[in-house]
Amino acid sequence: MKKLLITGAAGFLGRTFSRYFSRKGWQVFGIDKISEAEAPLADLKTYVNLELPHPNFLEILRVWKPDACIHAAGRASVPLSMQDPASDFSEGPALTFYVLDMIRQYCPQCSFVYLSSAAVYGNPLSLPVQENQLLQPISAYGYHKWQSEILCEEFSRLFGVKTASARLFSAYGPWLRRQVLWDICYKAAVEKEVVLQGTGIESRDFIHSLDIALALETIINSAPLQGEAYNVASGQETNIFHLSQMIIRSLGIPIIPKFSGSLPEGTPLNWCADISKISALGFSPEIALEDGIKHYVAWFENTIRERGDSG
């Protein structure tokens, strides 16, 4: 039975990965700074509540001897990266270096997959964006993701660590309690008014968290793992106005979304990924956006009902 280590195992994506890989027959080990009460314990062989870097991580690698590591720990907020770039760097490139160096020294057989972001592209020169396109981040978050990718390449080329970077586009799915899908659902269902940033014609390439897990499984099993990067997306461009209409329709609430006309600093305008590189490994997204939204809305409504949230 293969063993998988997930850093950030109690986060939105970490929870999905824990469930997905455990159901695929992997022994899944999780690390996160979030308490056990908030961790997906049912899907984990072992969970350790600690914040990396930590002296105990060395012993964890020695005892668990994972075959693969998905590095999902760290910050995931463009606005926070602009407000506090030092913390974003510490939890981004600095932490990535630490994990890679520990693997190099104490678990060299472990394959390492880093969760990067489409933020490395900034505002792409053309769409759909390919992995070999010029990287021009427009946020501290994007630069720090790029720097972490360079570390993955460094450890592969210089030290022989098996690495790859997964450039996630706009991820969504159960347990996501922030960003645009949550905002639209919450504003429509609780606040009874939907006012969003931007103009509505900004676009994203949305991918369900289960499809991301499938993509990571494909990379671990089939990629050369020589420091390369892969777009992880659906390959479909959706503007935010159309997205909001789909969500509001799924909620069954007669609201017309409004837009502020302005965007926060560091926010890109349009994204759509070319996914031919990862498709060549055998990956194909399975969850259509409309179906994924219906499932997300059902999860949201259940979450709000359990919380008794009235705003």
SEVEX-367350 format. One record per residue (C-alpha): residue number from 1; residue in one letter; chain; x, y, z. Coordinates in nm, 3 decimals, decimal comma. Layout:
N
REC/NUM/A/A/X/Y/Z
...
//
This chain:
311
REC/1/M/A/0,000/0,000/0,000
REC/2/K/A/0,144/0,334/-0,107
REC/3/K/A/0,185/0,607/0,153
REC/4/L/A/0,100/0,972/0,094
REC/5/L/A/0,193/1,269/0,312
REC/6/I/A/-0,025/1,580/0,283
REC/7/T/A/0,087/1,906/0,438
REC/8/G/A/-0,206/2,136/0,500
REC/9/A/A/-0,427/1,828/0,530
REC/10/A/A/-0,707/2,008/0,717
REC/11/G/A/-0,753/2,283/0,459
REC/12/F/A/-1,011/2,301/0,182
REC/13/L/A/-0,804/2,107/-0,071
REC/14/G/A/-0,619/1,896/0,185
REC/15/R/A/-0,949/1,751/0,307
REC/16/T/A/-1,050/1,660/-0,047
REC/17/F/A/-0,713/1,500/-0,119
REC/18/S/A/-0,725/1,301/0,206
REC/19/R/A/-1,062/1,150/0,117
REC/20/Y/A/-0,980/1,095/-0,251
REC/21/F/A/-0,648/0,915/-0,199
REC/22/S/A/-0,765/0,711/0,099
REC/23/R/A/-1,052/0,581/-0,113
REC/24/K/A/-0,800/0,496/-0,385
REC/25/G/A/-0,621/0,266/-0,142
REC/26/W/A/-0,340/0,493/-0,026
REC/27/Q/A/-0,236/0,522/0,336
REC/28/V/A/-0,272/0,895/0,391
REC/29/F/A/-0,081/1,084/0,660
REC/30/G/A/-0,168/1,444/0,737
REC/31/I/A/0,006/1,743/0,893
REC/32/D/A/-0,156/2,077/0,969
REC/33/K/A/-0,154/2,351/1,230
REC/34/I/A/-0,532/2,317/1,264
REC/35/S/A/-0,656/2,117/1,566
REC/36/E/A/-0,764/1,753/1,540
REC/37/A/A/-1,126/1,860/1,585
REC/38/E/A/-1,111/2,028/1,244
REC/39/A/A/-0,906/1,759/1,066
REC/40/P/A/-1,042/1,487/0,831
REC/41/L/A/-0,947/1,209/1,073
REC/42/A/A/-1,176/0,950/0,913
REC/43/D/A/-0,973/0,970/0,591
REC/44/L/A/-0,627/0,972/0,749
REC/45/K/A/-0,407/0,691/0,876
REC/46/T/A/-0,241/0,940/1,111
REC/47/Y/A/-0,278/1,312/1,176
REC/48/V/A/-0,021/1,530/1,349
REC/49/N/A/-0,117/1,875/1,469
REC/50/L/A/0,194/2,090/1,424
REC/51/E/A/0,306/2,398/1,238
REC/52/L/A/0,593/2,357/0,994
REC/53/P/A/0,884/2,408/1,016
REC/54/H/A/0,906/2,189/1,326
REC/55/P/A/1,182/1,967/1,474
REC/56/N/A/0,945/1,668/1,480
REC/57/F/A/0,909/1,672/1,101
REC/58/L/A/1,241/1,492/1,060
REC/59/E/A/1,118/1,201/1,273
REC/60/I/A/0,783/1,199/1,094
REC/61/L/A/0,958/1,145/0,761
REC/62/R/A/1,178/0,871/0,909
REC/63/V/A/0,883/0,684/1,060
REC/64/W/A/0,619/0,732/0,790
REC/65/K/A/0,854/0,698/0,488
REC/66/P/A/0,598/0,840/0,243
REC/67/D/A/0,613/0,745/-0,124
REC/68/A/A/0,471/1,085/-0,220
REC/69/C/A/0,409/1,425/-0,064
REC/70/I/A/0,150/1,682/-0,170
REC/71/H/A/0,257/2,017/-0,030
REC/72/A/A/-0,070/2,202/0,027
REC/73/A/A/0,033/2,405/0,333
REC/74/G/A/0,071/2,781/0,320
REC/75/R/A/-0,129/3,093/0,254
REC/76/A/A/-0,375/3,122/-0,033
REC/77/S/A/-0,475/3,488/-0,043
REC/78/V/A/-0,364/3,748/-0,295
REC/79/P/A/-0,487/4,045/-0,084
REC/80/L/A/-0,307/3,918/0,229
REC/81/S/A/0,013/3,867/0,030
REC/82/M/A/0,003/4,233/-0,071
REC/83/Q/A/-0,067/4,349/0,285
REC/84/D/A/0,191/4,123/0,449
REC/85/P/A/0,442/3,990/0,193
REC/86/A/A/0,686/3,879/0,465
REC/87/S/A/0,441/3,628/0,614
REC/88/D/A/0,343/3,512/0,267
REC/89/F/A/0,709/3,448/0,187
REC/90/S/A/0,765/3,262/0,514
REC/91/E/A/0,467/3,033/0,453
REC/92/G/A/0,547/3,006/0,081
REC/93/P/A/0,902/2,975/-0,059
REC/94/A/A/1,073/2,950/0,282
REC/95/L/A/0,844/2,666/0,393
REC/96/T/A/0,870/2,493/0,054
REC/97/F/A/1,249/2,499/0,080
REC/98/Y/A/1,231/2,350/0,428
REC/99/V/A/1,005/2,061/0,325
REC/100/L/A/1,210/1,989/0,013
REC/101/D/A/1,537/1,989/0,207
REC/102/M/A/1,399/1,754/0,472
REC/103/I/A/1,283/1,517/0,198
REC/104/R/A/1,623/1,542/0,028
REC/105/Q/A/1,799/1,442/0,347
REC/106/Y/A/1,566/1,197/0,517
REC/107/C/A/1,319/1,063/0,258
REC/108/P/A/1,485/1,085/-0,085
REC/109/Q/A/1,255/0,825/-0,242
REC/110/C/A/0,952/1,051/-0,185
REC/111/S/A/0,792/1,219/-0,488
REC/112/F/A/0,703/1,583/-0,416
REC/113/V/A/0,414/1,768/-0,580
REC/114/Y/A/0,384/2,138/-0,505
REC/115/L/A/0,051/2,323/-0,525
REC/116/S/A/0,134/2,629/-0,730
REC/117/S/A/-0,112/2,870/-0,889
REC/118/A/A/-0,214/3,036/-1,213
REC/119/A/A/-0,113/3,356/-1,031
REC/120/V/A/0,238/3,298/-1,173
REC/121/Y/A/0,101/3,411/-1,512
REC/122/G/A/-0,042/3,744/-1,393
REC/123/N/A/-0,240/3,882/-1,686
REC/124/P/A/-0,148/3,636/-1,963
REC/125/L/A/-0,045/3,775/-2,301
REC/126/S/A/-0,280/3,531/-2,475
REC/127/L/A/-0,540/3,267/-2,391
REC/128/P/A/-0,549/2,979/-2,337
REC/129/V/A/-0,225/3,012/-2,142
REC/130/Q/A/0,043/2,746/-2,184
REC/131/E/A/0,308/2,643/-1,931
REC/132/N/A/0,592/2,783/-2,146
REC/133/Q/A/0,436/3,129/-2,165
REC/134/L/A/0,621/3,421/-2,006
REC/135/L/A/0,555/3,438/-1,632
REC/136/Q/A/0,461/3,789/-1,518
REC/137/P/A/0,304/3,778/-1,168
REC/138/I/A/0,119/4,089/-1,053
REC/139/S/A/0,101/4,001/-0,681
REC/140/A/A/0,338/3,895/-0,404
REC/141/Y/A/0,142/3,570/-0,393
REC/142/G/A/0,218/3,504/-0,760
REC/143/Y/A/0,588/3,581/-0,719
REC/144/H/A/0,613/3,353/-0,416
REC/145/K/A/0,444/3,068/-0,603
REC/146/W/A/0,694/3,117/-0,886
REC/147/Q/A/0,985/3,117/-0,643
REC/148/S/A/0,859/2,790/-0,493
REC/149/E/A/0,839/2,639/-0,841
REC/150/I/A/1,202/2,736/-0,897
REC/151/L/A/1,292/2,557/-0,573
REC/152/C/A/1,120/2,242/-0,701
REC/153/E/A/1,326/2,265/-1,020
REC/154/E/A/1,644/2,327/-0,819
REC/155/F/A/1,595/2,024/-0,595
REC/156/S/A/1,520/1,805/-0,894
REC/157/R/A/1,812/1,916/-1,112
REC/158/L/A/2,077/1,949/-0,841
REC/159/F/A/1,976/1,687/-0,584
REC/160/G/A/1,768/1,434/-0,774
REC/161/V/A/1,447/1,487/-0,573
REC/162/K/A/1,142/1,388/-0,780
REC/163/T/A/0,933/1,706/-0,803
REC/164/A/A/0,659/1,873/-1,005
REC/165/S/A/0,448/2,186/-0,967
REC/166/A/A/0,072/2,188/-1,024
REC/167/R/A/-0,045/2,533/-1,133
REC/168/L/A/-0,400/2,535/-1,001
REC/169/F/A/-0,646/2,766/-1,166
REC/170/S/A/-0,972/2,857/-0,985
REC/171/A/A/-1,038/2,570/-0,744
REC/172/Y/A/-1,378/2,514/-0,586
REC/173/G/A/-1,566/2,240/-0,404
REC/174/P/A/-1,695/2,139/-0,061
REC/175/W/A/-1,523/2,300/0,241
REC/176/L/A/-1,437/2,616/0,045
REC/177/R/A/-1,558/2,900/0,269
REC/178/R/A/-1,409/3,197/0,086
REC/179/Q/A/-1,353/3,336/-0,265
REC/180/V/A/-1,611/3,401/-0,533
REC/181/L/A/-1,839/3,094/-0,511
REC/182/W/A/-1,879/3,127/-0,134
REC/183/D/A/-1,927/3,505/-0,165
REC/184/I/A/-2,205/3,471/-0,420
REC/185/C/A/-2,382/3,196/-0,223
REC/186/Y/A/-2,354/3,381/0,107
REC/187/K/A/-2,460/3,718/-0,028
REC/188/A/A/-2,758/3,570/-0,213
REC/189/A/A/-2,880/3,336/0,062
REC/190/V/A/-2,798/3,537/0,374
REC/191/E/A/-2,758/3,903/0,279
REC/192/K/A/-3,022/3,891/0,001
REC/193/E/A/-2,807/4,113/-0,221
REC/194/V/A/-2,516/4,017/-0,445
REC/195/V/A/-2,258/4,292/-0,504
REC/196/L/A/-1,929/4,164/-0,643
REC/197/Q/A/-1,596/4,321/-0,728
REC/198/G/A/-1,504/4,400/-1,087
REC/199/T/A/-1,732/4,435/-1,389
REC/200/G/A/-1,852/4,078/-1,433
REC/201/I/A/-1,664/4,024/-1,758
REC/202/E/A/-1,352/3,908/-1,572
REC/203/S/A/-1,307/3,537/-1,631
REC/204/R/A/-1,162/3,232/-1,462
REC/205/D/A/-1,101/2,866/-1,541
REC/206/F/A/-1,285/2,680/-1,264
REC/207/I/A/-1,188/2,328/-1,162
REC/208/H/A/-1,354/2,109/-0,900
REC/209/S/A/-1,138/1,990/-0,610
REC/210/L/A/-1,200/1,624/-0,701
REC/211/D/A/-1,065/1,691/-1,050
REC/212/I/A/-0,759/1,851/-0,889
REC/213/A/A/-0,709/1,534/-0,684
REC/214/L/A/-0,736/1,330/-1,005
REC/215/A/A/-0,479/1,556/-1,169
REC/216/L/A/-0,236/1,516/-0,879
REC/217/E/A/-0,279/1,139/-0,888
REC/218/T/A/-0,200/1,151/-1,260
REC/219/I/A/0,114/1,357/-1,197
REC/220/I/A/0,236/1,127/-0,917
REC/221/N/A/0,178/0,813/-1,124
REC/222/S/A/0,271/0,926/-1,475
REC/223/A/A/0,482/1,244/-1,481
REC/224/P/A/0,863/1,241/-1,519
REC/225/L/A/0,886/1,449/-1,196
REC/226/Q/A/1,191/1,646/-1,307
REC/227/G/A/1,088/1,985/-1,174
REC/228/E/A/0,833/2,055/-1,448
REC/229/A/A/0,504/2,245/-1,409
REC/230/Y/A/0,151/2,156/-1,521
REC/231/N/A/-0,162/2,362/-1,566
REC/232/V/A/-0,438/2,203/-1,358
REC/233/A/A/-0,769/2,336/-1,486
REC/234/S/A/-1,077/2,249/-1,686
REC/235/G/A/-0,965/2,428/-2,001
REC/236/Q/A/-1,294/2,624/-2,005
REC/237/E/A/-1,323/3,002/-1,959
REC/238/T/A/-1,621/3,133/-1,759
REC/239/N/A/-1,689/3,498/-1,685
REC/240/I/A/-1,797/3,597/-1,335
REC/241/F/A/-2,136/3,730/-1,442
REC/242/H/A/-2,225/3,394/-1,599
REC/243/L/A/-2,091/3,213/-1,293
REC/244/S/A/-2,308/3,425/-1,062
REC/245/Q/A/-2,615/3,352/-1,276
REC/246/M/A/-2,553/2,976/-1,254
REC/247/I/A/-2,511/2,990/-0,876
REC/248/I/A/-2,815/3,212/-0,815
REC/249/R/A/-3,025/2,990/-1,041
REC/250/S/A/-2,911/2,684/-0,850
REC/251/L/A/-3,001/2,855/-0,521
REC/252/G/A/-3,346/2,937/-0,657
REC/253/I/A/-3,328/3,299/-0,538
REC/254/P/A/-3,447/3,575/-0,778
REC/255/I/A/-3,155/3,817/-0,743
REC/256/I/A/-2,970/4,012/-1,013
REC/257/P/A/-2,599/4,046/-0,931
REC/258/K/A/-2,436/4,387/-0,925
REC/259/F/A/-2,069/4,476/-0,974
REC/260/S/A/-1,853/4,746/-0,815
REC/261/G/A/-1,648/4,815/-1,127
REC/262/S/A/-1,313/4,789/-0,945
REC/263/L/A/-1,076/4,507/-0,847
REC/264/P/A/-0,824/4,475/-0,561
REC/265/E/A/-0,457/4,523/-0,641
REC/266/G/A/-0,294/4,208/-0,782
REC/267/T/A/-0,615/4,060/-0,925
REC/268/P/A/-0,581/3,928/-1,283
REC/269/L/A/-0,852/3,994/-1,542
REC/270/N/A/-0,888/3,679/-1,750
REC/271/W/A/-0,774/3,320/-1,720
REC/272/C/A/-0,817/3,012/-1,932
REC/273/A/A/-0,568/2,724/-1,933
REC/274/D/A/-0,427/2,507/-2,206
REC/275/I/A/-0,432/2,164/-2,040
REC/276/S/A/-0,276/1,965/-2,324
REC/277/K/A/0,044/1,899/-2,125
REC/278/I/A/-0,127/1,722/-1,835
REC/279/S/A/-0,381/1,567/-2,073
REC/280/A/A/-0,089/1,393/-2,244
REC/281/L/A/-0,029/1,212/-1,913
REC/282/G/A/-0,387/1,080/-1,920
REC/283/F/A/-0,575/1,348/-1,725
REC/284/S/A/-0,922/1,456/-1,826
REC/285/P/A/-1,150/1,662/-1,597
REC/286/E/A/-1,469/1,476/-1,509
REC/287/I/A/-1,694/1,732/-1,335
REC/288/A/A/-1,874/1,987/-1,553
REC/289/L/A/-1,900/2,333/-1,396
REC/290/E/A/-2,281/2,334/-1,381
REC/291/D/A/-2,283/1,996/-1,203
REC/292/G/A/-2,005/2,109/-0,968
REC/293/I/A/-2,197/2,425/-0,881
REC/294/K/A/-2,511/2,224/-0,796
REC/295/H/A/-2,307/2,004/-0,561
REC/296/Y/A/-2,135/2,309/-0,409
REC/297/V/A/-2,466/2,488/-0,352
REC/298/A/A/-2,609/2,178/-0,182
REC/299/W/A/-2,303/2,165/0,046
REC/300/F/A/-2,332/2,540/0,114
REC/301/E/A/-2,700/2,520/0,205
REC/302/N/A/-2,632/2,231/0,442
REC/303/T/A/-2,340/2,421/0,599
REC/304/I/A/-2,548/2,735/0,655
REC/305/R/A/-2,834/2,528/0,797
REC/306/E/A/-2,600/2,353/1,044
REC/307/R/A/-2,452/2,686/1,150
REC/308/G/A/-2,792/2,851/1,183
REC/309/D/A/-2,638/3,144/0,998
REC/310/S/A/-2,859/3,445/0,943
REC/311/G/A/-2,581/3,683/0,857
//
